[in-house]
Amino acid sequence: MNIVLDRPRCEGHGLCEEVAPQLMHLDDEGELVLDVENVDKELEAAQAAVRVCPVAALRLA
């Protein structure tokens, strides 16, 4: 399983970071940084991050 970011769609709201800080964070410039290595271990958190994104910039593949 992998988490995919549609970077142009991401507006940097940070809701995904709030529910899955072990998988993603916003850097100093407001860009989302993903830890794709741990998605399988943190699948519930990844699913929650996809659900809370207000602009649907995240998906699981």
C-alpha positions in Angstrom: 0.0 0.0 0.0 1.2 3.5 -0.8 -0.1 7.0 -0.1 -0.1 9.3 -3.1 -0.2 13.1 -2.9 -1.6 15.3 -5.6 0.8 18.1 -4.8 -0.9 20.8 -7.0 -4.2 20.1 -5.2 -2.7 20.3 -1.6 -3.4 23.6 0.1 -1.4 22.9 3.2 -4.3 22.8 5.7 -2.4 20.3 7.9 -5.4 18.2 8.9 -3.7 15.1 7.6 -0.7 15.9 9.7 -2.9 16.2 12.8 -4.3 12.6 12.4 -1.2 11.0 11.0 1.9 12.8 12.3 3.9 9.5 12.1 3.4 9.5 8.3 3.4 13.1 7.3 4.3 16.7 8.2 4.3 20.1 6.7 7.8 21.5 6.2 8.8 25.1 6.8 7.5 26.2 3.4 4.1 24.5 3.9 4.8 21.6 1.7 3.6 18.2 2.8 6.4 15.6 3.3 5.3 11.9 3.4 6.9 8.9 5.0 5.9 6.3 2.5 8.0 3.6 4.1 5.6 3.2 7.1 2.2 3.3 5.4 1.6 -0.5 5.7 2.4 -0.3 9.5 0.2 2.8 10.0 -2.6 1.9 7.6 -5.4 3.2 9.9 -3.6 6.5 10.2 -3.1 6.7 6.5 -6.8 6.0 5.8 -7.8 8.7 8.3 -5.4 11.3 6.6 -7.0 10.5 3.3 -10.5 11.0 4.8 -9.8 14.3 6.5 -8.2 16.1 3.5 -10.6 18.8 2.6 -9.3 19.0 -1.0 -8.9 15.3 -1.6 -5.2 15.7 -2.3 -4.3 12.3 -0.8 -5.3 8.7 -1.9 -4.2 5.2 -1.1 -2.9 3.0 -4.0 
